[in-house]
Each structure stands twice: as structure tokens, then as C-alpha cells.
């Protein structure tokens, strides 16, 4: 479980107070900041967050093929780039501001659909979102969105949802706002989430935030539920790069499998049964690696 510290509560009601901070647990190139079994219960539909710094040019590095059901994954790059090669979306690169969106729905196997890009390493976040009942058994839906197709609102890239009139191309459910922000050294910015989204959190990839909400690289903070904006200021010596999200609370209990998150025990059993069926089909499909070294998402 993540190491979590409760913080004192400020008497100033105009300030969006931080209730928890964590630096997670690091294993090799990945830091686990949130899991469905710990902070995910506080922030659902946001249930999982990894900060990674990987070299996918090394065939020994990267992630193994693994399954999901009942959730969506969102991968954003904060430094460097990765290459995608997909039968539907074609070939391209995801750099700063771009993302991969994948709704696992009723079941999918993935983990090697991205490969090394033009940079030696790539740094970024992978986030999981628990899906509502009407989507947790829908067909798989995946998108690779390059940075030039991601709208901006000031210093923010709109990854999920909409913000200040800019709407993400991701085919995500309503009720979530997820931004990638590069805040220039010494500048200030205020995040004003929709009034229907009282959950809010932030995680810093690089740089330092000062002022009302101090935070360092590698740190995740959770804000109290409320409607107040979040006032942020980058440190004086370099840009701060971070992700920030808000959401309408997920009203369902989390039923957890090894790689699955569902809204009921029956729904989880259905998802995991389909994952096992897909595993057998995946083995029968044989070597699916393409010329670039990546392996497309396996779905029906």
C-alpha cells in the first residue's frame, strides 16, 4: 500500500486544502502512486496511477502482456516520446501532450502496443478509471492521439473531458476532467474544476510547485472534496510538469481482480471469464509482433 500522510486542515475556506500526500512505492523504472486497493477507494473513478521512466528500445525493458476488464487506461507522456503502430490508428509518435486511451470493457490483453520512439527514454503517467455499469462490458475502444490533436486551455492539455471550452478527442465517459500541464518557472495558474466534480488530485512529473499548494517531482496530492479552485505556482528555477484531475464520484463499490475493476461480484466474474477465453485465443494467434517491435492490443 502507498505511504500516505494526513495533513493539518487550514482554517482558510478559500484555499483548496490538501488532505493526503504520497510518493508511492518505486520498483525499477515505475513508481506506483495509487492502487485500486488503497487510494483508489478515495478517488474513484480514478483508481490507479503509475509514474514511469522507461527505455523501450531495450527489448528486456517495458511491460509484459497482461489483461484488463471493467476499466479504462490512459497513458500520457511528460518527457520524450513513444511509437505506436496500430492496424486502426496507423503509425505515429506520442510525445508531450499526446496520449493513449483504451477502454478495456469486457476484456483485453495489452502491454506492448507502444515501443521506443525518437528519444532514449520516455517518462509519463498511466492512469486507470473505473467504468460505469453501462460501459464495463462494452467492446474495447482504443485511441492513439498525437500531441497536435490534443486541444489546449492556457498551459493545460485537455486529456479527458473538457476544460475552458476545449474538449478532448478521447471517447471517455462523462464526469471526468484530466489535464496535463506545463507551468513556466515562476508563473501562476488556477485549476477550476466543474462544480459537479468535487473530487480532485494532482501528481508532479518534474519541477517544483510552491505557494498555496507546494509539491515536488514524484509526489501525488489529494485535495479535500469541494468546489474551490486550486491555485498553483511553479518554482523559480524551472518549469513544473504535472497532471491534475477532477471527477464526479463513482457511486459503486470496487470489485477487484488482478487487473480488473468492476461494479459487482457478478460483473467481475463475467469480465475475468472473458479474459481467460481471450487468453486461449491469444495463444492460438501466435507471434503477433510487428516490424517495429510492438504488439497490437488483442481484442475482439
N, C-alpha and C positions, 0 to 999 in steps of 0.2 A: 504494500500500500504506500501511496505517496506520503512524504513527510509534510504535514500540514500544521500551520501555526495560526491560532486565533489572535486577532489584533484588537487593541482597545478601540472603543467606539467614540467617535468625535461628537462633541455637543453641537457642532455647526450643521444644521439641517440642510444647508445649501450645498454641502460637499457630498459627493457620492462616495461613501465610505468603503474601504477595503475590509472585508471580513476574513479572508484567508489568503495566504501566500504559500507557494511551494516551488521547490526546484526539482521535484520529482526524483526518479532513480535512473541513473545512467548505466547503460551496458553497451560498450563499444561505441559505435557512431550514433546511437539512439538514446534520447532521454525521454522516458515515459513520464509525462506531466499529469495525466488524468486517465483513469480506467473506469469502465462501467461499474466495477465493484467498489469504487471509493467515491471520488468527486463526481462521477457521472450521475449518482443519485441526487446530488445537489443541483446540477446544471442541466439535467435532461430537458430538451432533446440532445444537447451536447453531452456525449458520454465518454469520449476518448480523445487524447491529444498526445502526439509524439513530436518532438523536435529532433530532426535528423541532419546529419552531415556526412554524406556518403560519396564514395568513389565507385560509380557503376561501370567504369572502364575495366575494373578488376573483376574477372569472372568469379573470383572467390567471395566477392563482396555482394551487398544487396540483400534482398529479401527472398524467402522461399515461397513457392506456390502454396497458397492457403485459401480456405473458403470463407464466405460470409453469407448471412441471410438476415433479413429484417432491418437492415441499416443502410446508410449511405456513407461513402468515404469521399473526402475532399483533400487533395494534395496541392499545396501551394509552394512555390519556390521563392525563397527570400535572398538567395545568392547563388550565382551560377545558373546552369540550365540542364535539363534532361531531354532526351529524344523520345518521341513516340512514333510508332509505326503500326497503324491500325487499319484493318480492312474497310472500316466505315469512314473514319476521320482522316485517313491518309497519313502522311509523314510530316513531321514538323518538330519544333522545339518549344518546350515550356520553360521560360525564364522568369525573371522577376515580374510579378503581376499576372502571370498565366496560371492555369490550374488544370487538374484532372478531377472530374466529378464522376462518381459511379454509384448508382443506386443498385444495391445488391438484390433487393426484393426477395424473391422466392429462392434464390441461391445462385452463387457464382464462385468460380475459382480464379484467383489472380495473384499478382505479386511480382511479376517480371515483365509487365507491359511497358515499362519505362527503362531506357538504357542510357549509358553515358552520353552526354551532349558535347558541346564545344569547349567546356571548361573542365579542369581536372576533377573538381568535386562539385556537389550541389547540396545546398542547405535549404531546409524548409520545414513545414509543418504538415502532418497528416492528422485530420480530424474525422471523427465518426459522429453521425447524427442518427438517433433512433427515429425510425419511421412511424407514422400513424397507422392504425389498423387498415385503412383503405389502400396503403401503399406497401405494407410489409411483405405481401406476397405477389406483388406485381412483377412483370418481366424486368429483366436487367436493363438499365439505361446508363450508358457511359458517354462522356464527352471529354475531349482534349481541347482546351481553349487557350490559344496563344495570347500573349500579353496585348497585342494590338487590338484584340477583340473584346477586351475587358474594359468597361467604362470606368471613369474616374469621377470623384467628387472631392475637389481640393487635393490634399495629399493622399487620399484613400483610393484604393482599387476595390471595386464592389465585386466580391467573390460570390456571395449568396444574397438573395433578396434584393432590396432596393434601398438607396440612400440619397437624399437630396435630389431626387428626380432621376438618378442614374440607376438602371436596373441590370442586374447580372444576366448573362445568357444561360446560366446554369438552370436546368429543369428541376429545381429544388422545390420542396413543399413550402407553403406559406408559413409565416410566423418566425422566420429566422433572418437575421442580418449578420453578415460575416464580411469583414473588411481587412485588407492588407494595407498597412500604412507605412510610408517613409516620411518621417518628420525631420526636416532640416535642422541642423545644430542651432540651438538657441531659440527655435520658433515654437509657437504655441498652437494648439488645435483642440477643439472641443467636439467630443462624440455625443450626439444627441439621438438616442435610440427612439424608435416609435413608442408611443405611450402604451401600446398593447404588449410590449416586450420588456417586462420588468427584470428578467434575468440578464446579467452582464458579466463579462470576464475579459481578460487580456493576457497575452503571452508575448514576451520580448525575444526576438531572434538575435539582434545585435544593437549595440549602443546603450544609452542610459536615458531614463526619464527622470525628471526632477519635479519640483513644485508640489502641487496637491497630491499627486499620485506617483511617488518615486518607485522605480522598478529598474532592475538590471537585466542584462542579457541572460537568457536561460531561466527567467523567472516567470511564473504564472500567478496572476492575482484574480480573485473573485470579489465582485462588488456586492454590496447589500442589494436586495431587491428593492426597486423603486423606480421613479420616473425622472430623477435628477440627471442632468448631463454629466459626462466625465471630462474633466479638464486636464489636458496633458501638455507637457513641455519637454522638448528634447534637451539633453545636456549640452554644455557649451563647446565641446570639442569634437563632436561627430554626429552624423545622422542617427536617429533611432528608428529601427525597423521592427514592427510588431504586428500581430493580428489582434483584432478586437471583435467581440460578438455580443449580440443580444438575442433574446428569443422569448416567445410565449411559452410558458411552462408546458412540458409534456405531461398530460394528465394520467398516464398509465404507469403501473409498476413495471420494472425492468426484469425480464426473464432472460437469463444469460446462459449461453452456451460457450464453447471455447472461442468461437469467432462470430457469434451471433447474438443479436439483441432483439427480443420480441416483446409483445404486449401481454402475452398469456402463455401458460404452460403448453396448451394445445397448439398455439401458433408456433412456439419454439420447436416442438416435436415435429411439426409439419415441415418447417424450414430445414431442420437437421436431417430429416429423412430425404429431402430432395438433394441436399448437399452430398449425401452418401451415394445417391443414384448418379449424380453428376460425376463423382469421383471415379466410378466404374467406367463411365463414358470417356472421361479424360484419359484414363489409362489405355483404353481401346484406341483412342485417337493417335497415340504415339507421339513422335517428336514434332512439335508444332513451332519450334524456334525459327524465326525468320532470319534473313541475311544480316540484319543489323544487330542480332543477338537478343532481341526482346522476344517475349512470348505473349501473344494476344490474350486478352481476357477470355476465359472459357465460359460460355453461357449458351442458352437455347433461344 
